[in-house]
C-alpha cells in the first residue's frame, strides 16, 4: 500500500509532516473545484441534457469502493423494468483506436479499460468509453439505448444527470476528510446531500446527515458464490472448489482496496499462502507472476482477470462478485430506476 493511502485512511505517522505539506494544494484544489462547478451553474460552461434519462454512479473520493457491481446490478434492474440500458465510462487505462469507442466481444482491457470490459462481458449490453461522456452517451442512444448508466463521472458536470448514486466504502468512509492531495476526497462530504441515494458498501448503514437532513441510503454486500478458471472457463461453487483444490491459495488484487478482497477470501474459507496488492487499474504483465512457480491455485478478482486472460495459467482462478441488497433496499433502488420512466425529456 502506498504511503499516501496509509496517511489518508490509516492515520500513518507520516501524516504529521505530509498533510501540512500538501494542505495548501488541497486549498487550491477546493477553490478550483468550486469555481468549475460555479461556471456550470451560471451557464458559463455548457452542460448537455440527453434525450433519455442518465443515472450516474460515482463517488466523492479516489479508489475503488464497489461502483462497478452497483452498475451491473442497475443494468439488470433496468432491464427488468423494461429499459434498454447502456453504460458509459472513462475507460481508464485503455487506449482505444478512436473515441467514443463502442466495445465489442473482442475488446480488451488494453483498449477499453478493465471495468468496461467486465461490464460488457457480464451484461452483454452496449458499453461505450471515452473522456467525452456526452459523445459516448449519444453513441449509445444511436444503438437504441433509452437509459444511460454512467460508471463513475460524478464530477463530469458537462453531462447532465437525472439521478445520482454515490457509493461509499463503509470501512474506509472518507479517510481523513481532506481534499486531494492531503486527503482522498474530490469533493467535500457536503456534496453527499445532493445525491439521490447513498450506497454504503459493507455491513451497517449509517444514517448520514448533511446540513441537518438525512440523505436516503442503503447498504450493500458483495457476495462471491463461485470460482471461475481463466483458461478453461470451468466453474465451481466455493464449497466444490475447496473440496477439489484445497484451502491453500495465492491471492492477488489490483483494486482500490486489495485488503477487502483478501479478507473476503479468508471469510470464505481460504488460507492465503501469499497475498499481493497492486494499485487500482494495474496493467498486469506476465512478469508480475514470476513468484508463483507452484501449482497452488492463484485467485484474483474478476476485474483483474480481464487483464490477465492472454497469459493466464491453468491454475489461475477469479471470483465474480454480485451486489446484494435487502428486500427493503431493493425496493428503494427499484423506485429510483423506475422514476426515470416518468422523467420528461
ZAZATI-284660 format. One record per residue (C-alpha): x, y, z. Coordinates in steps of 0.001 Angstrom, whole numbers, padded with zeros to 6 digits, always signed. Layout:
<nodes>
XYZ
...
</nodes>
This chain:
<nodes>
+000000+000000+000000
+001307+003429-000917
+002372+005754+001893
-000151+008411+000892
-003014+005921+001232
-001799+004966+004706
-001916+008653+005597
-005378+009138+004075
-007065+006099+005609
-004965+004600+008414
-003530+007516+010416
+000071+006700+009479
+002544+008777+011480
+003752+010386+008236
+000570+012479+008415
+002319+014868+010819
+004612+016149+008082
+002908+015087+004843
-000550+016608+005474
+000766+020109+006367
+002990+019949+003295
+000085+019099+000974
-002645+021154+002628
-002020+024341+000549
-002530+022264-002598
-005800+020936-001157
-006997+024513-000594
-006149+025307-004217
-007962+022157-005337
-011041+023248-003355
-011048+026698-004943
-010632+025361-008476
-013344+022724-007946
-015751+025330-006581
-015020+027708-009451
-015513+024977-012043
-018867+023971-010615
-019957+027605-010316
-019208+028138-014007
-021536+025271-014890
-024204+026585-012521
-024073+030066-014058
-024146+028663-017573
-020670+029944-018393
-019622+026350-019081
-022111+024367-021116
-023758+021173-019881
-025778+018845-022065
-029134+017185-021410
-029685+013945-023301
-032835+012616-024917
-033001+009788-022351
-032517+009505-018571
-029000+009375-017127
-028030+007704-013848
-024539+008493-012567
-022894+006007-010204
-019879+007710-008653
-018048+008684-005505
-016547+011743-003890
-013164+010121-003261
-010466+008229-005080
-010026+004487-005235
-012387+001608-005760
-015378+001262-003468
-017787-001027-005313
-019175+001149-008099
-018932-001492-010836
-021058-004126-009020
-023663-001398-008450
-023617-000580-012175
-024054-004264-013068
-026958-004518-010603
-028626-001409-012059
-028282-002769-015594
-030184-005913-014615
-032761-003894-012710
-033300-001525-015640
-033807-004486-017975
-036379-005987-015600
-038259-002676-015685
-038389-002668-019484
-035496-000309-020272
-032759-000829-022869
-029732+000267-020824
-026267+001246-021983
-023179+002038-019905
-020633+004806-020411
-017227+005006-018741
-013989+006960-018948
-012206+003741-019879
-009318+004424-017533
-006143+002593-018542
-007379+001866-022062
-006023+003094-025361
-008740+002646-027982
-008145+003260-031710
-010676+006131-031611
-013213+007741-029301
-016000+007377-028420
-015193+003679-028520
-018059+001189-028626
-016977-002132-027132
-017483-005437-028930
-016983-009072-027921
-013285-008899-028829
-012497-005665-026960
-009628-005916-024481
-008759-004080-021282
-005792-002523-023122
-008287-000880-025480
-011197-000028-023197
-010059-000379-019581
-010770-003205-017177
-014157-002204-015763
-015891-001524-019119
-014729-004912-020440
-016005-006600-017285
-019409-004885-017671
-019599-005810-021353
-018802-009463-020647
-021151-009670-017672
-024160-007814-019059
-023869-008148-022852
-025234-004640-023433
-023827-001637-025323
-020853-000109-023482
-019031+002974-024725
-015876+004632-023364
-014181+007991-023797
-013323+011175-021947
-016260+012938-023645
-019130+011257-021830
-021728+013241-023766
-020414+011855-027063
-020257+008341-025578
-023863+008588-024386
-025037+009862-027776
-023341+006854-029363
-025362+004539-027114
-028609+006327-027916
-027838+005637-031584
-027585+001944-030614
-031148+002042-029259
-030435+002587-025562
-033136+004513-023703
-031398+004856-020346
-027720+005627-019741
-025828+004446-016662
-022518+006221-016103
-019820+004194-014360
-018135+006993-012397
-018299+010561-013708
-019907+012229-010698
-017702+015278-011257
-018234+015287-015047
-020764+018136-014904
-020747+018627-018670
-023197+015707-018758
-026484+016479-017028
-027874+013656-014938
-031345+012744-013724
-030293+010583-010782
-027091+010388-008764
-025948+007413-006713
-022834+007830-004582
-021062+004655-003445
-019128+004738-000166
-016719+002201+001311
-018279+001677+004737
-014918+000683+006194
-012702+003481+004899
-015526+006050+004576
-013917+009445+003824
-010459+008828+005232
-009070+011882+006981
-011841+014008+005442
-009483+016236+003455
-009470+017051-000246
-006775+015895-002647
-003850+015610-002280
-003758+015905+001536
-006775+013592+001685
-008630+011215-000638
-011641+013423-001470
-012502+015030-004803
-015367+016949-003194
-016321+017702+000401
-018800+015499+002239
-021457+018221+001842
-021706+017007-001760
-023435+013872-000452
-026519+015944+000343
-027163+016461-003375
-027250+012747-004219
-030485+010844-004771
-029111+007788-002953
-026028+006747-000990
-024888+003133-001236
-022695+002010+001670
-020514-000947+000705
-020170-003072+003835
-022000-004042+006980
-024230-001492+008614
-025901+001582+007143
-025059+004849+008849
-027832+007433+008801
-025808+010062+007020
-026839+013603+007836
-025856+016578+005679
-026852+020080+006776
-029414+018641+009174
-031137+016383+006637
-030865+012598+006399
-029729+011513+002928
-031530+008396+001571
-029129+005480+001849
-028890+001710+001510
-026267-000863+002448
-024720-003341+000044
-022819-006584+000454
-020563-008019-002236
-021110-011770-002426
-018989-014366-004223
-020667-017727-004832
-018402-019359-007419
-014833-019631-008693
-014066-019484-012446
-010962-020673-014279
-009290-018137-016578
-008191-020746-019139
-010918-023393-019274
-013800-021194-018003
-014668-024110-015698
-016766-023044-012717
-017120-024404-009198
-019166-023311-006260
-016996-022147-003358
-017693-025380-001490
-016884-027546-004525
-013678-025650-005190
-012428-026003-001611
-013210-029707-001722
-011469-030255-005066
-008462-027918-004743
-007977-027445-001016
-007993-024323+001114
-004473-023026+000405
-004043-020460-002376
-002134-017431-003558
-004081-014195-003968
-003508-011003-005941
-005673-007920-006361
-005263-004724-008379
-008258-002853-006998
-008839+000176-004809
-008880-001829-001561
-006998-005149-002049
-007265-005944+001649
-011058-006202+001284
-010615-008975-001310
-008071-010837+000811
-010309-010637+003878
-013282-011941+001900
-011261-014946+000716
-010374-015815+004295
-014014-015430+005330
-014969-017883+002572
-012562-020474+003998
-009373-019964+002003
-005919-019939+003569
-003663-017411+001850
-000119-018682+001337
+000778-015302-000162
-001170-012131-000899
-000073-009228-003050
-001918-005978-003660
-001382-003721-006659
-002631-000220-007354
-006129+000154-008783
-006277-000486-012565
-002768-002014-012531
-001805-003189-016030
-000735-006752-015368
+002020-008451-017360
+003413-011959-017138
+006373-010605-015147
+004028-009825-012238
+003575-013547-011638
+007110-014951-011577
+006896-015566-007812
+004160-018208-008203
+006055-021229-009622
+004000-023889-007844
+000606-025311-008832
-001265-023888-005874
-004392-022046-007111
-003897-018326-007719
-007071-016342-007003
-007874-012853-008269
-010811-010528-008772
-012936-010548-011911
-011627-007080-012774
-008057-008370-012672
-008951-011467-014693
-009962-009483-017788
-006393-008128-017929
-004676-011494-017419
-006603-013607-019922
-003922-013548-022635
-001186-015113-020486
-003236-016977-017868
-002099-020318-016439
-004318-023319-015804
-004233-022794-012017
-005451-019185-012168
-008992-018514-010972
-011208-015499-010336
-014205-014838-008108
-017084-012845-009630
-018980-010830-007026
-022553-009593-007070
-024115-006650-005266
-026619-007885-002693
-029317-005740-001080
-032060-006391+001439
-035654-006524+000152
-036281-003032+001532
-033222-001599-000162
-034054-003372-003420
-037355-001512-003360
-035550+001818-002944
-033318+001081-005939
-036271-000102-007996
-038172+003094-007216
-035169+005200-008218
-034748+003498-011600
-038488+003295-012211
-038780+007051-011640
-036629+007555-014738
-039574+006429-016898
-041522+009443-015640
-038812+011985-016440
-039983+014447-019056
-037460+014819-021834
</nodes>
